Amino acid sequence: MSKIDLTIVIPTYKEEGRIGDTLEELGKYLKTVKREVEVLVVDADSPDKTVTEAQAHKSVFKHFRVLSAGPKPAGRAIKGKQVRDGIYEAKGAYIVFMDADLATPLKYLERVFAAMDANLPVTICVRNLTQSHKGMRKIISGFGNFLVQTLLLPGIRDTQCGFKAFEKEAAHGIFARQKILGWGFDMEVLAIARKLGYGIDLIEVPDWHDVKKGSKLSGASAIKAALQVFLDLLNIKWGMITGRYNKASYSHESLKSHE
């Protein structure tokens, strides 16, 4: 069996309208690279045809699986669990998770390959938040980022971009300490990475684009998510002070795979 160089984890929930196009575009891109890559779609038991649509594009890839992260509780995100499940199921020496909307262009996978070749433990994409968001979302993200840098992660001006890559051993050490399964997990895993002594390399993404179609964060939902992330920020800071992240607490459970 071929050695897998990179695993791409794509968390999904109610993405039937775009997961097919996303996988087609990703498949075309991967045909241009000389790496062994597997793709994992980790679904939160979507009530629509997300899983069916994803499975319909299985033939586009050499290595492809669709996994279930279990049901999504009403009104709550479990993206952090989906990513963690993908991390522990990944066969690649390096792992990247990315959003299903392709808001971060696929060309930035080239930077991930460069990070792999340089053995960098953690590499993340960062947006220019003064340009990427508009209106209320711009105000919320700007103020939120100020708090994150002040309280938790100085020097990282964007923790929430859905495109992050990890060397496998580093990923296992980080995500074994993860507590937050919702939107705030991005901040948490980066804070854990720093606590464990891993450098965090930044990839500038000036052409990140906000995908409106099918967006789950708009209007009242964006404000609600922002409030939850703020509470998560305080929770993470307290956890750092009290030693909550000193020891790994997660043991990998077997996942149900949709063959």
HELIX and SHEET records of a PDB file:
HELIX    1   1 ILE A   19  LEU A   30  1                                  12    
HELIX    2   2 THR A   50  GLN A   55  1                                   6    
HELIX    3   3 LYS A   58  VAL A   60  5                                   3    
HELIX    4   4 LYS A   79  GLU A   89  1                                  11    
HELIX    5   5 LEU A  106  TYR A  108  5                                   3    
HELIX    6   6 LEU A  109  ASP A  117  1                                   9    
HELIX    7   7 LEU A  129  SER A  132  1                                   4    
HELIX    8   8 GLY A  135  LEU A  151  1                                  17    
HELIX    9   9 LYS A  168  PHE A  175  1                                   8    
HELIX   10  10 PHE A  185  LYS A  195  1                                  11    
HELIX   11  11 ALA A  220  THR A  242  1                                  23    
SHEET    1   A 8 ILE A 200  GLU A 204  0                                        
SHEET    2   A 8 VAL A 122  VAL A 126  1                                        
SHEET    3   A 8 PHE A 163  GLU A 167 -1                                        
SHEET    4   A 8 TYR A  94  MET A  98 -1                                        
SHEET    5   A 8 LEU A   6  THR A  12  1                                        
SHEET    6   A 8 VAL A  37  ASP A  43  1                                        
SHEET    7   A 8 HIS A  63  SER A  68  1                                        
SHEET    8   A 8 SER A 257  HIS A 258 -1                                        
END                                                                             
